[in-house]
Amino acid sequence: MKIDFTVVHPRHGKFADALTLPDDHALTVTDVEALKQARFDNWVTTIEAAPTRTVLEVDGEQYIELEGLPPTGAAVKEIDGVWYYKV
């Protein structure tokens, strides 16, 4: 049995996940809700513990240091050998 769920955090936005349980699980609704909350809490902890990225302002526009691939359609710019994407 797959239980999809979504929770919206006021600052970090939408979190979507799923619990996969055997069809004959013996968990109560309260148990399942506790599992969902634990997943959400772990996500928030991970997000808030993430290192902050460098933000630069160039000609009145903000750029964030690029880690991995830029968001789809984002403008990228190399500044002093480091790649940034426009916010």
N, CA, C and O atoms as a GROMACS GRO file, in nm:
protein
  348
    1MET      N    1   0.085  -0.116   0.000
    1MET     CA    2   0.000   0.000   0.000
    1MET      C    3   0.090   0.123   0.000
    1MET      O    4   0.182   0.134   0.081
    2LYS      N    5   0.062   0.216  -0.090
    2LYS     CA    6   0.138   0.340  -0.099
    2LYS      C    7   0.048   0.454  -0.053
    2LYS      O    8  -0.065   0.470  -0.102
    3ILE      N    9   0.098   0.534   0.040
    3ILE     CA   10   0.025   0.648   0.092
    3ILE      C   11   0.102   0.774   0.056
    3ILE      O   12   0.204   0.805   0.118
    4ASP      N   13   0.054   0.845  -0.044
    4ASP     CA   14   0.115   0.972  -0.083
    4ASP      C   15   0.066   1.082   0.011
    4ASP      O   16  -0.049   1.081   0.055
    5PHE      N   17   0.155   1.177   0.040
    5PHE     CA   18   0.113   1.289   0.123
    5PHE      C   19   0.195   1.413   0.090
    5PHE      O   20   0.307   1.405   0.040
    6THR      N   21   0.137   1.527   0.118
    6THR     CA   22   0.200   1.657   0.094
    6THR      C   23   0.177   1.745   0.216
    6THR      O   24   0.068   1.748   0.273
    7VAL      N   25   0.282   1.817   0.254
    7VAL     CA   26   0.274   1.911   0.365
    7VAL      C   27   0.338   2.041   0.316
    7VAL      O   28   0.441   2.038   0.248
    8VAL      N   29   0.277   2.154   0.350
    8VAL     CA   30   0.334   2.283   0.310
    8VAL      C   31   0.393   2.351   0.432
    8VAL      O   32   0.325   2.373   0.533
    9HIS      N   33   0.520   2.384   0.422
    9HIS     CA   34   0.590   2.456   0.528
    9HIS      C   35   0.580   2.606   0.497
    9HIS      O   36   0.597   2.644   0.381
   10PRO      N   37   0.554   2.690   0.596
   10PRO     CA   38   0.534   2.833   0.567
   10PRO      C   39   0.657   2.902   0.507
   10PRO      O   40   0.642   3.001   0.435
   11ARG      N   41   0.775   2.851   0.534
   11ARG     CA   42   0.896   2.916   0.483
   11ARG      C   43   0.963   2.836   0.372
   11ARG      O   44   1.019   2.895   0.279
   12HIS      N   45   0.959   2.703   0.380
   12HIS     CA   46   1.034   2.619   0.287
   12HIS      C   47   0.949   2.565   0.172
   12HIS      O   48   1.003   2.503   0.080
   13GLY      N   49   0.820   2.586   0.176
   13GLY     CA   50   0.735   2.542   0.065
   13GLY      C   51   0.683   2.401   0.081
   13GLY      O   52   0.668   2.349   0.192
   14LYS      N   53   0.655   2.339  -0.034
   14LYS     CA   54   0.586   2.210  -0.035
   14LYS      C   55   0.682   2.092  -0.020
   14LYS      O   56   0.787   2.087  -0.083
   15PHE      N   57   0.642   1.998   0.064
   15PHE     CA   58   0.713   1.871   0.082
   15PHE      C   59   0.616   1.761   0.040
   15PHE      O   60   0.504   1.753   0.092
   16ALA      N   61   0.658   1.676  -0.052
   16ALA     CA   62   0.575   1.564  -0.096
   16ALA      C   63   0.655   1.436  -0.080
   16ALA      O   64   0.774   1.431  -0.114
   17ASP      N   65   0.591   1.333  -0.029
   17ASP     CA   66   0.658   1.206  -0.004
   17ASP      C   67   0.553   1.095  -0.009
   17ASP      O   68   0.436   1.121  -0.034
   18ALA      N   69   0.596   0.975   0.016
   18ALA     CA   70   0.504   0.861   0.021
   18ALA      C   71   0.555   0.759   0.121
   18ALA      O   72   0.675   0.740   0.138
   19LEU      N   73   0.461   0.694   0.187
   19LEU     CA   74   0.492   0.581   0.274
   19LEU      C   75   0.449   0.455   0.200
   19LEU      O   76   0.339   0.449   0.145
   20THR      N   77   0.535   0.355   0.199
   20THR     CA   78   0.499   0.227   0.139
   20THR      C   79   0.491   0.125   0.252
   20THR      O   80   0.591   0.095   0.318
   21LEU      N   81   0.372   0.073   0.272
   21LEU     CA   82   0.346  -0.021   0.381
   21LEU      C   83   0.286  -0.150   0.324
   21LEU      O   84   0.222  -0.147   0.219
   22PRO      N   85   0.306  -0.261   0.394
   22PRO     CA   86   0.239  -0.384   0.349
   22PRO      C   87   0.088  -0.366   0.358
   22PRO      O   88   0.038  -0.292   0.443
   23ASP      N   89   0.014  -0.433   0.271
   23ASP     CA   90  -0.132  -0.422   0.271
   23ASP      C   91  -0.193  -0.462   0.406
   23ASP      O   92  -0.297  -0.409   0.446
   24ASP      N   93  -0.128  -0.553   0.474
   24ASP     CA   94  -0.183  -0.602   0.602
   24ASP      C   95  -0.115  -0.536   0.724
   24ASP      O   96  -0.108  -0.597   0.831
   25HIS      N   97  -0.065  -0.414   0.707
   25HIS     CA   98   0.002  -0.348   0.820
   25HIS      C   99  -0.096  -0.331   0.934
   25HIS      O  100  -0.218  -0.326   0.914
   26ALA      N  101  -0.041  -0.322   1.054
   26ALA     CA  102  -0.126  -0.310   1.174
   26ALA      C  103  -0.119  -0.170   1.234
   26ALA      O  104  -0.155  -0.150   1.350
   27LEU      N  105  -0.071  -0.073   1.156
   27LEU     CA  106  -0.059   0.063   1.209
   27LEU      C  107  -0.194   0.131   1.216
   27LEU      O  108  -0.281   0.112   1.131
   28THR      N  109  -0.211   0.211   1.319
   28THR     CA  110  -0.332   0.290   1.333
   28THR      C  111  -0.318   0.418   1.250
   28THR      O  112  -0.210   0.449   1.202
   29VAL      N  113  -0.426   0.489   1.234
   29VAL     CA  114  -0.422   0.618   1.164
   29VAL      C  115  -0.324   0.710   1.236
   29VAL      O  116  -0.249   0.784   1.171
   30THR      N  117  -0.324   0.707   1.367
   30THR     CA  118  -0.233   0.789   1.447
   30THR      C  119  -0.088   0.751   1.419
   30THR      O  120  -0.002   0.838   1.407
   31ASP      N  121  -0.060   0.620   1.408
   31ASP     CA  122   0.076   0.573   1.377
   31ASP      C  123   0.121   0.624   1.239
   31ASP      O  124   0.233   0.671   1.224
   32VAL      N  125   0.033   0.615   1.141
   32VAL     CA  126   0.065   0.660   1.006
   32VAL      C  127   0.089   0.810   1.004
   32VAL      O  128   0.183   0.857   0.940
   33GLU      N  129   0.006   0.886   1.074
   33GLU     CA  130   0.026   1.030   1.082
   33GLU      C  131   0.159   1.063   1.149
   33GLU      O  132   0.226   1.159   1.109
   34ALA      N  133   0.197   0.986   1.249
   34ALA     CA  134   0.327   1.007   1.317
   34ALA      C  135   0.443   0.980   1.221
   34ALA      O  136   0.544   1.051   1.225
   35LEU      N  137   0.431   0.878   1.136
   35LEU     CA  138   0.535   0.849   1.037
   35LEU      C  139   0.546   0.964   0.936
   35LEU      O  140   0.657   1.004   0.900
   36LYS      N  141   0.433   1.015   0.891
   36LYS     CA  142   0.433   1.128   0.799
   36LYS      C  143   0.501   1.249   0.864
   36LYS      O  144   0.584   1.316   0.803
   37GLN      N  145   0.464   1.277   0.988
   37GLN     CA  146   0.521   1.392   1.059
   37GLN      C  147   0.671   1.375   1.076
   37GLN      O  148   0.746   1.472   1.063
   38ALA      N  149   0.716   1.253   1.106
   38ALA     CA  150   0.859   1.228   1.123
   38ALA      C  151   0.934   1.254   0.992
   38ALA      O  152   1.041   1.315   0.994
   39ARG      N  153   0.879   1.210   0.879
   39ARG     CA  154   0.941   1.235   0.749
   39ARG      C  155   0.951   1.384   0.724
   39ARG      O  156   1.055   1.435   0.682
   40PHE      N  157   0.841   1.455   0.749
   40PHE     CA  158   0.838   1.600   0.728
   40PHE      C  159   0.939   1.670   0.819
   40PHE      O  160   1.014   1.756   0.774
   41ASP      N  161   0.942   1.633   0.947
   41ASP     CA  162   1.035   1.694   1.042
   41ASP      C  163   1.180   1.671   1.000
   41ASP      O  164   1.263   1.761   1.012
   42ASN      N  165   1.210   1.551   0.951
   42ASN     CA  166   1.346   1.521   0.905
   42ASN      C  167   1.382   1.608   0.785
   42ASN      O  168   1.496   1.654   0.774
   43TRP      N  169   1.286   1.629   0.695
   43TRP     CA  170   1.309   1.714   0.578
   43TRP      C  171   1.340   1.857   0.622
   43TRP      O  172   1.434   1.919   0.573
   44VAL      N  173   1.259   1.909   0.714
   44VAL     CA  174   1.281   2.046   0.763
   44VAL      C  175   1.418   2.056   0.828
   44VAL      O  176   1.490   2.153   0.804
   45THR      N  177   1.456   1.959   0.909
   45THR     CA  178   1.587   1.960   0.973
   45THR      C  179   1.698   1.961   0.870
   45THR      O  180   1.797   2.034   0.885
   46THR      N  181   1.684   1.881   0.764
   46THR     CA  182   1.784   1.875   0.658
   46THR      C  183   1.793   2.008   0.585
   46THR      O  184   1.904   2.057   0.561
   47ILE      N  185   1.680   2.066   0.551
   47ILE     CA  186   1.679   2.193   0.479
   47ILE      C  187   1.742   2.303   0.563
   47ILE      O  188   1.821   2.383   0.513
   48GLU      N  189   1.708   2.307   0.689
   48GLU     CA  190   1.759   2.414   0.774
   48GLU      C  191   1.905   2.396   0.812
   48GLU      O  192   1.972   2.492   0.851
   49ALA      N  193   1.957   2.274   0.801
   49ALA     CA  194   2.097   2.248   0.831
   49ALA      C  195   2.185   2.264   0.708
   49ALA      O  196   2.308   2.261   0.718
   50ALA      N  197   2.124   2.279   0.592
   50ALA     CA  198   2.200   2.291   0.468
   50ALA      C  199   2.288   2.416   0.472
   50ALA      O  200   2.247   2.520   0.523
   51PRO      N  201   2.409   2.403   0.418
   51PRO     CA  202   2.496   2.521   0.417
   51PRO      C  203   2.435   2.631   0.330
   51PRO      O  204   2.370   2.604   0.229
   52THR      N  205   2.456   2.752   0.371
   52THR     CA  206   2.404   2.863   0.293
   52THR      C  207   2.495   2.889   0.174
   52THR      O  208   2.617   2.870   0.183
   53ARG      N  209   2.437   2.931   0.065
   53ARG     CA  210   2.515   2.961  -0.054
   53ARG      C  211   2.539   3.111  -0.064
   53ARG      O  212   2.462   3.192  -0.013
   54THR      N  213   2.646   3.144  -0.130
   54THR     CA  214   2.682   3.284  -0.149
   54THR      C  215   2.582   3.352  -0.240
   54THR      O  216   2.548   3.301  -0.347
   55VAL      N  217   2.536   3.468  -0.198
   55VAL     CA  218   2.446   3.550  -0.279
   55VAL      C  219   2.520   3.680  -0.310
   55VAL      O  220   2.568   3.748  -0.220
   56LEU      N  221   2.527   3.712  -0.439
   56LEU     CA  222   2.591   3.836  -0.483
   56LEU      C  223   2.489   3.926  -0.548
   56LEU      O  224   2.392   3.880  -0.607
   57GLU      N  225   2.511   4.056  -0.537
   57GLU     CA  226   2.428   4.150  -0.612
   57GLU      C  227   2.517   4.217  -0.716
   57GLU      O  228   2.620   4.277  -0.684
   58VAL      N  229   2.476   4.204  -0.841
   58VAL     CA  230   2.551   4.262  -0.953
   58VAL      C  231   2.454   4.347  -1.034
   58VAL      O  232   2.354   4.297  -1.084
   59ASP      N  233   2.485   4.474  -1.046
   59ASP     CA  234   2.401   4.567  -1.122
   59ASP      C  235   2.254   4.560  -1.079
   59ASP      O  236   2.164   4.563  -1.163
   60GLY      N  237   2.231   4.550  -0.949
   60GLY     CA  238   2.095   4.548  -0.896
   60GLY      C  239   2.023   4.415  -0.908
   60GLY      O  240   1.904   4.407  -0.875
   61GLU      N  241   2.092   4.311  -0.955
   61GLU     CA  242   2.030   4.178  -0.967
   61GLU      C  243   2.102   4.081  -0.876
   61GLU      O  244   2.224   4.088  -0.860
   62GLN      N  245   2.025   3.988  -0.814
   62GLN     CA  246   2.084   3.891  -0.723
   62GLN      C  247   2.121   3.764  -0.796
   62GLN      O  248   2.048   3.715  -0.882
   63TYR      N  249   2.238   3.710  -0.759
   63TYR     CA  250   2.288   3.583  -0.812
   63TYR      C  251   2.324   3.492  -0.696
   63TYR      O  252   2.382   3.537  -0.597
   64ILE      N  253   2.290   3.365  -0.708
   64ILE     CA  254   2.322   3.266  -0.605
   64ILE      C  255   2.425   3.170  -0.662
   64ILE      O  256   2.418   3.128  -0.777
   65GLU      N  257   2.524   3.136  -0.578
   65GLU     CA  258   2.629   3.044  -0.619
   65GLU      C  259   2.568   2.912  -0.665
   65GLU      O  260   2.481   2.855  -0.598
   66LEU      N  261   2.614   2.865  -0.779
   66LEU     CA  262   2.559   2.744  -0.840
   66LEU      C  263   2.622   2.620  -0.780
   66LEU      O  264   2.744   2.609  -0.772
   67GLU      N  265   2.537   2.526  -0.739
   67GLU     CA  266   2.581   2.395  -0.692
   67GLU      C  267   2.508   2.293  -0.778
   67GLU      O  268   2.387   2.276  -0.762
   68GLY      N  269   2.577   2.226  -0.865
   68GLY     CA  270   2.512   2.131  -0.955
   68GLY      C  271   2.453   2.205  -1.074
   68GLY      O  272   2.511   2.302  -1.123
   69LEU      N  273   2.339   2.159  -1.120
   69LEU     CA  274   2.274   2.220  -1.236
   69LEU      C  275   2.189   2.338  -1.194
   69LEU      O  276   2.129   2.337  -1.086
   70PRO      N  277   2.182   2.441  -1.279
   70PRO     CA  278   2.097   2.556  -1.245
   70PRO      C  279   1.951   2.520  -1.263
   70PRO      O  280   1.919   2.424  -1.333
   71PRO      N  281   1.861   2.596  -1.201
   71PRO     CA  282   1.718   2.576  -1.224
   71PRO      C  283   1.689   2.593  -1.374
   71PRO      O  284   1.756   2.671  -1.442
   72THR      N  285   1.590   2.522  -1.423
   72THR     CA  286   1.554   2.529  -1.564
   72THR      C  287   1.528   2.673  -1.606
   72THR      O  288   1.450   2.744  -1.542
   73GLY      N  289   1.593   2.714  -1.713
   73GLY     CA  290   1.572   2.847  -1.768
   73GLY      C  291   1.644   2.960  -1.695
   73GLY      O  292   1.628   3.076  -1.732
   74ALA      N  293   1.723   2.928  -1.593
   74ALA     CA  294   1.790   3.033  -1.515
   74ALA      C  295   1.907   3.090  -1.595
   74ALA      O  296   1.977   3.019  -1.667
   75ALA      N  297   1.927   3.219  -1.581
   75ALA     CA  298   2.042   3.284  -1.642
   75ALA      C  299   2.163   3.258  -1.553
   75ALA      O  300   2.156   3.276  -1.431
   76VAL      N  301   2.274   3.215  -1.612
   76VAL     CA  302   2.395   3.187  -1.535
   76VAL      C  303   2.503   3.288  -1.571
   76VAL      O  304   2.504   3.345  -1.680
   77LYS      N  305   2.594   3.308  -1.477
   77LYS     CA  306   2.700   3.406  -1.497
   77LYS      C  307   2.823   3.360  -1.420
   77LYS      O  308   2.812   3.317  -1.305
   78GLU      N  309   2.939   3.370  -1.482
   78GLU     CA  310   3.064   3.338  -1.414
   78GLU      C  311   3.122   3.466  -1.356
   78GLU      O  312   3.139   3.565  -1.427
   79ILE      N  313   3.152   3.463  -1.226
   79ILE     CA  314   3.209   3.578  -1.158
   79ILE      C  315   3.331   3.529  -1.082
   79ILE      O  316   3.319   3.447  -0.990
   80ASP      N  317   3.446   3.579  -1.119
   80ASP     CA  318   3.572   3.541  -1.056
   80ASP      C  319   3.593   3.389  -1.050
   80ASP      O  320   3.638   3.336  -0.949
   81GLY      N  321   3.559   3.321  -1.158
   81GLY     CA  322   3.580   3.176  -1.168
   81GLY      C  323   3.475   3.092  -1.100
   81GLY      O  324   3.488   2.970  -1.094
   82VAL      N  325   3.371   3.154  -1.047
   82VAL     CA  326   3.263   3.080  -0.979
   82VAL      C  327   3.134   3.107  -1.057
   82VAL      O  328   3.108   3.221  -1.097
   83TRP      N  329   3.054   3.002  -1.078
   83TRP     CA  330   2.928   3.016  -1.152
   83TRP      C  331   2.814   3.047  -1.057
   83TRP      O  332   2.802   2.989  -0.950
   84TYR      N  333   2.730   3.140  -1.100
   84TYR     CA  334   2.613   3.184  -1.025
   84TYR      C  335   2.492   3.180  -1.117
   84TYR      O  336   2.507   3.188  -1.239
   85TYR      N  337   2.372   3.169  -1.059
   85TYR     CA  338   2.251   3.183  -1.139
   85TYR      C  339   2.168   3.298  -1.084
   85TYR      O  340   2.169   3.327  -0.964
   86LYS      N  341   2.098   3.363  -1.176
   86LYS     CA  342   2.019   3.481  -1.142
   86LYS      C  343   1.891   3.440  -1.072
   86LYS      O  344   1.820   3.349  -1.114
   87VAL      N  345   1.862   3.512  -0.963
   87VAL     CA  346   1.741   3.485  -0.886
   87VAL      C  347   1.625   3.560  -0.949
   87VAL      O  348   1.512   3.552  -0.901
   0.00000   0.00000   0.00000
